[in-house]
Amino acid sequence: MQDAIGWLGQEHDVFLRIKAEHMIALAEERLGPLSGRRLLDLGCGVGLMHQHLGKAFGSITGTDPDDEAVDTARISNPSVHYERFDGKRLPFADESFDA
């Protein structure tokens, strides 16, 4: 990713932070305070956004069909819960998440 955006003179993390701030603002508009809210990140990849989103939400659960991505995300974000899924059916009960 850094190779693709490096010409802008910014690190990839700057864009992740800005994106997370925007997502948090939108969620607060719709849900109110987020401190106790449960977030599901569908297709979370290696969990790069979670360090920025975790400050706002009560809990984050990330899912991805890529086993290696989920393993990497778990190492990088020990406070986030990760589940692998087959890309067809989510392994959660209905209404398990607020966003």
PyMOL commands that set and color helices and strands:
alter all, ss='L'
color gray80, all
select helices_A, chain A and resi 2-8+12-31+50-53+67-76
alter helices_A, ss='H'
color red, helices_A
select strands_A, chain A and resi 38-42+59-64+81-84
alter strands_A, ss='S'
color yellow, strands_A
deselect
rebuild
show_as cartoon
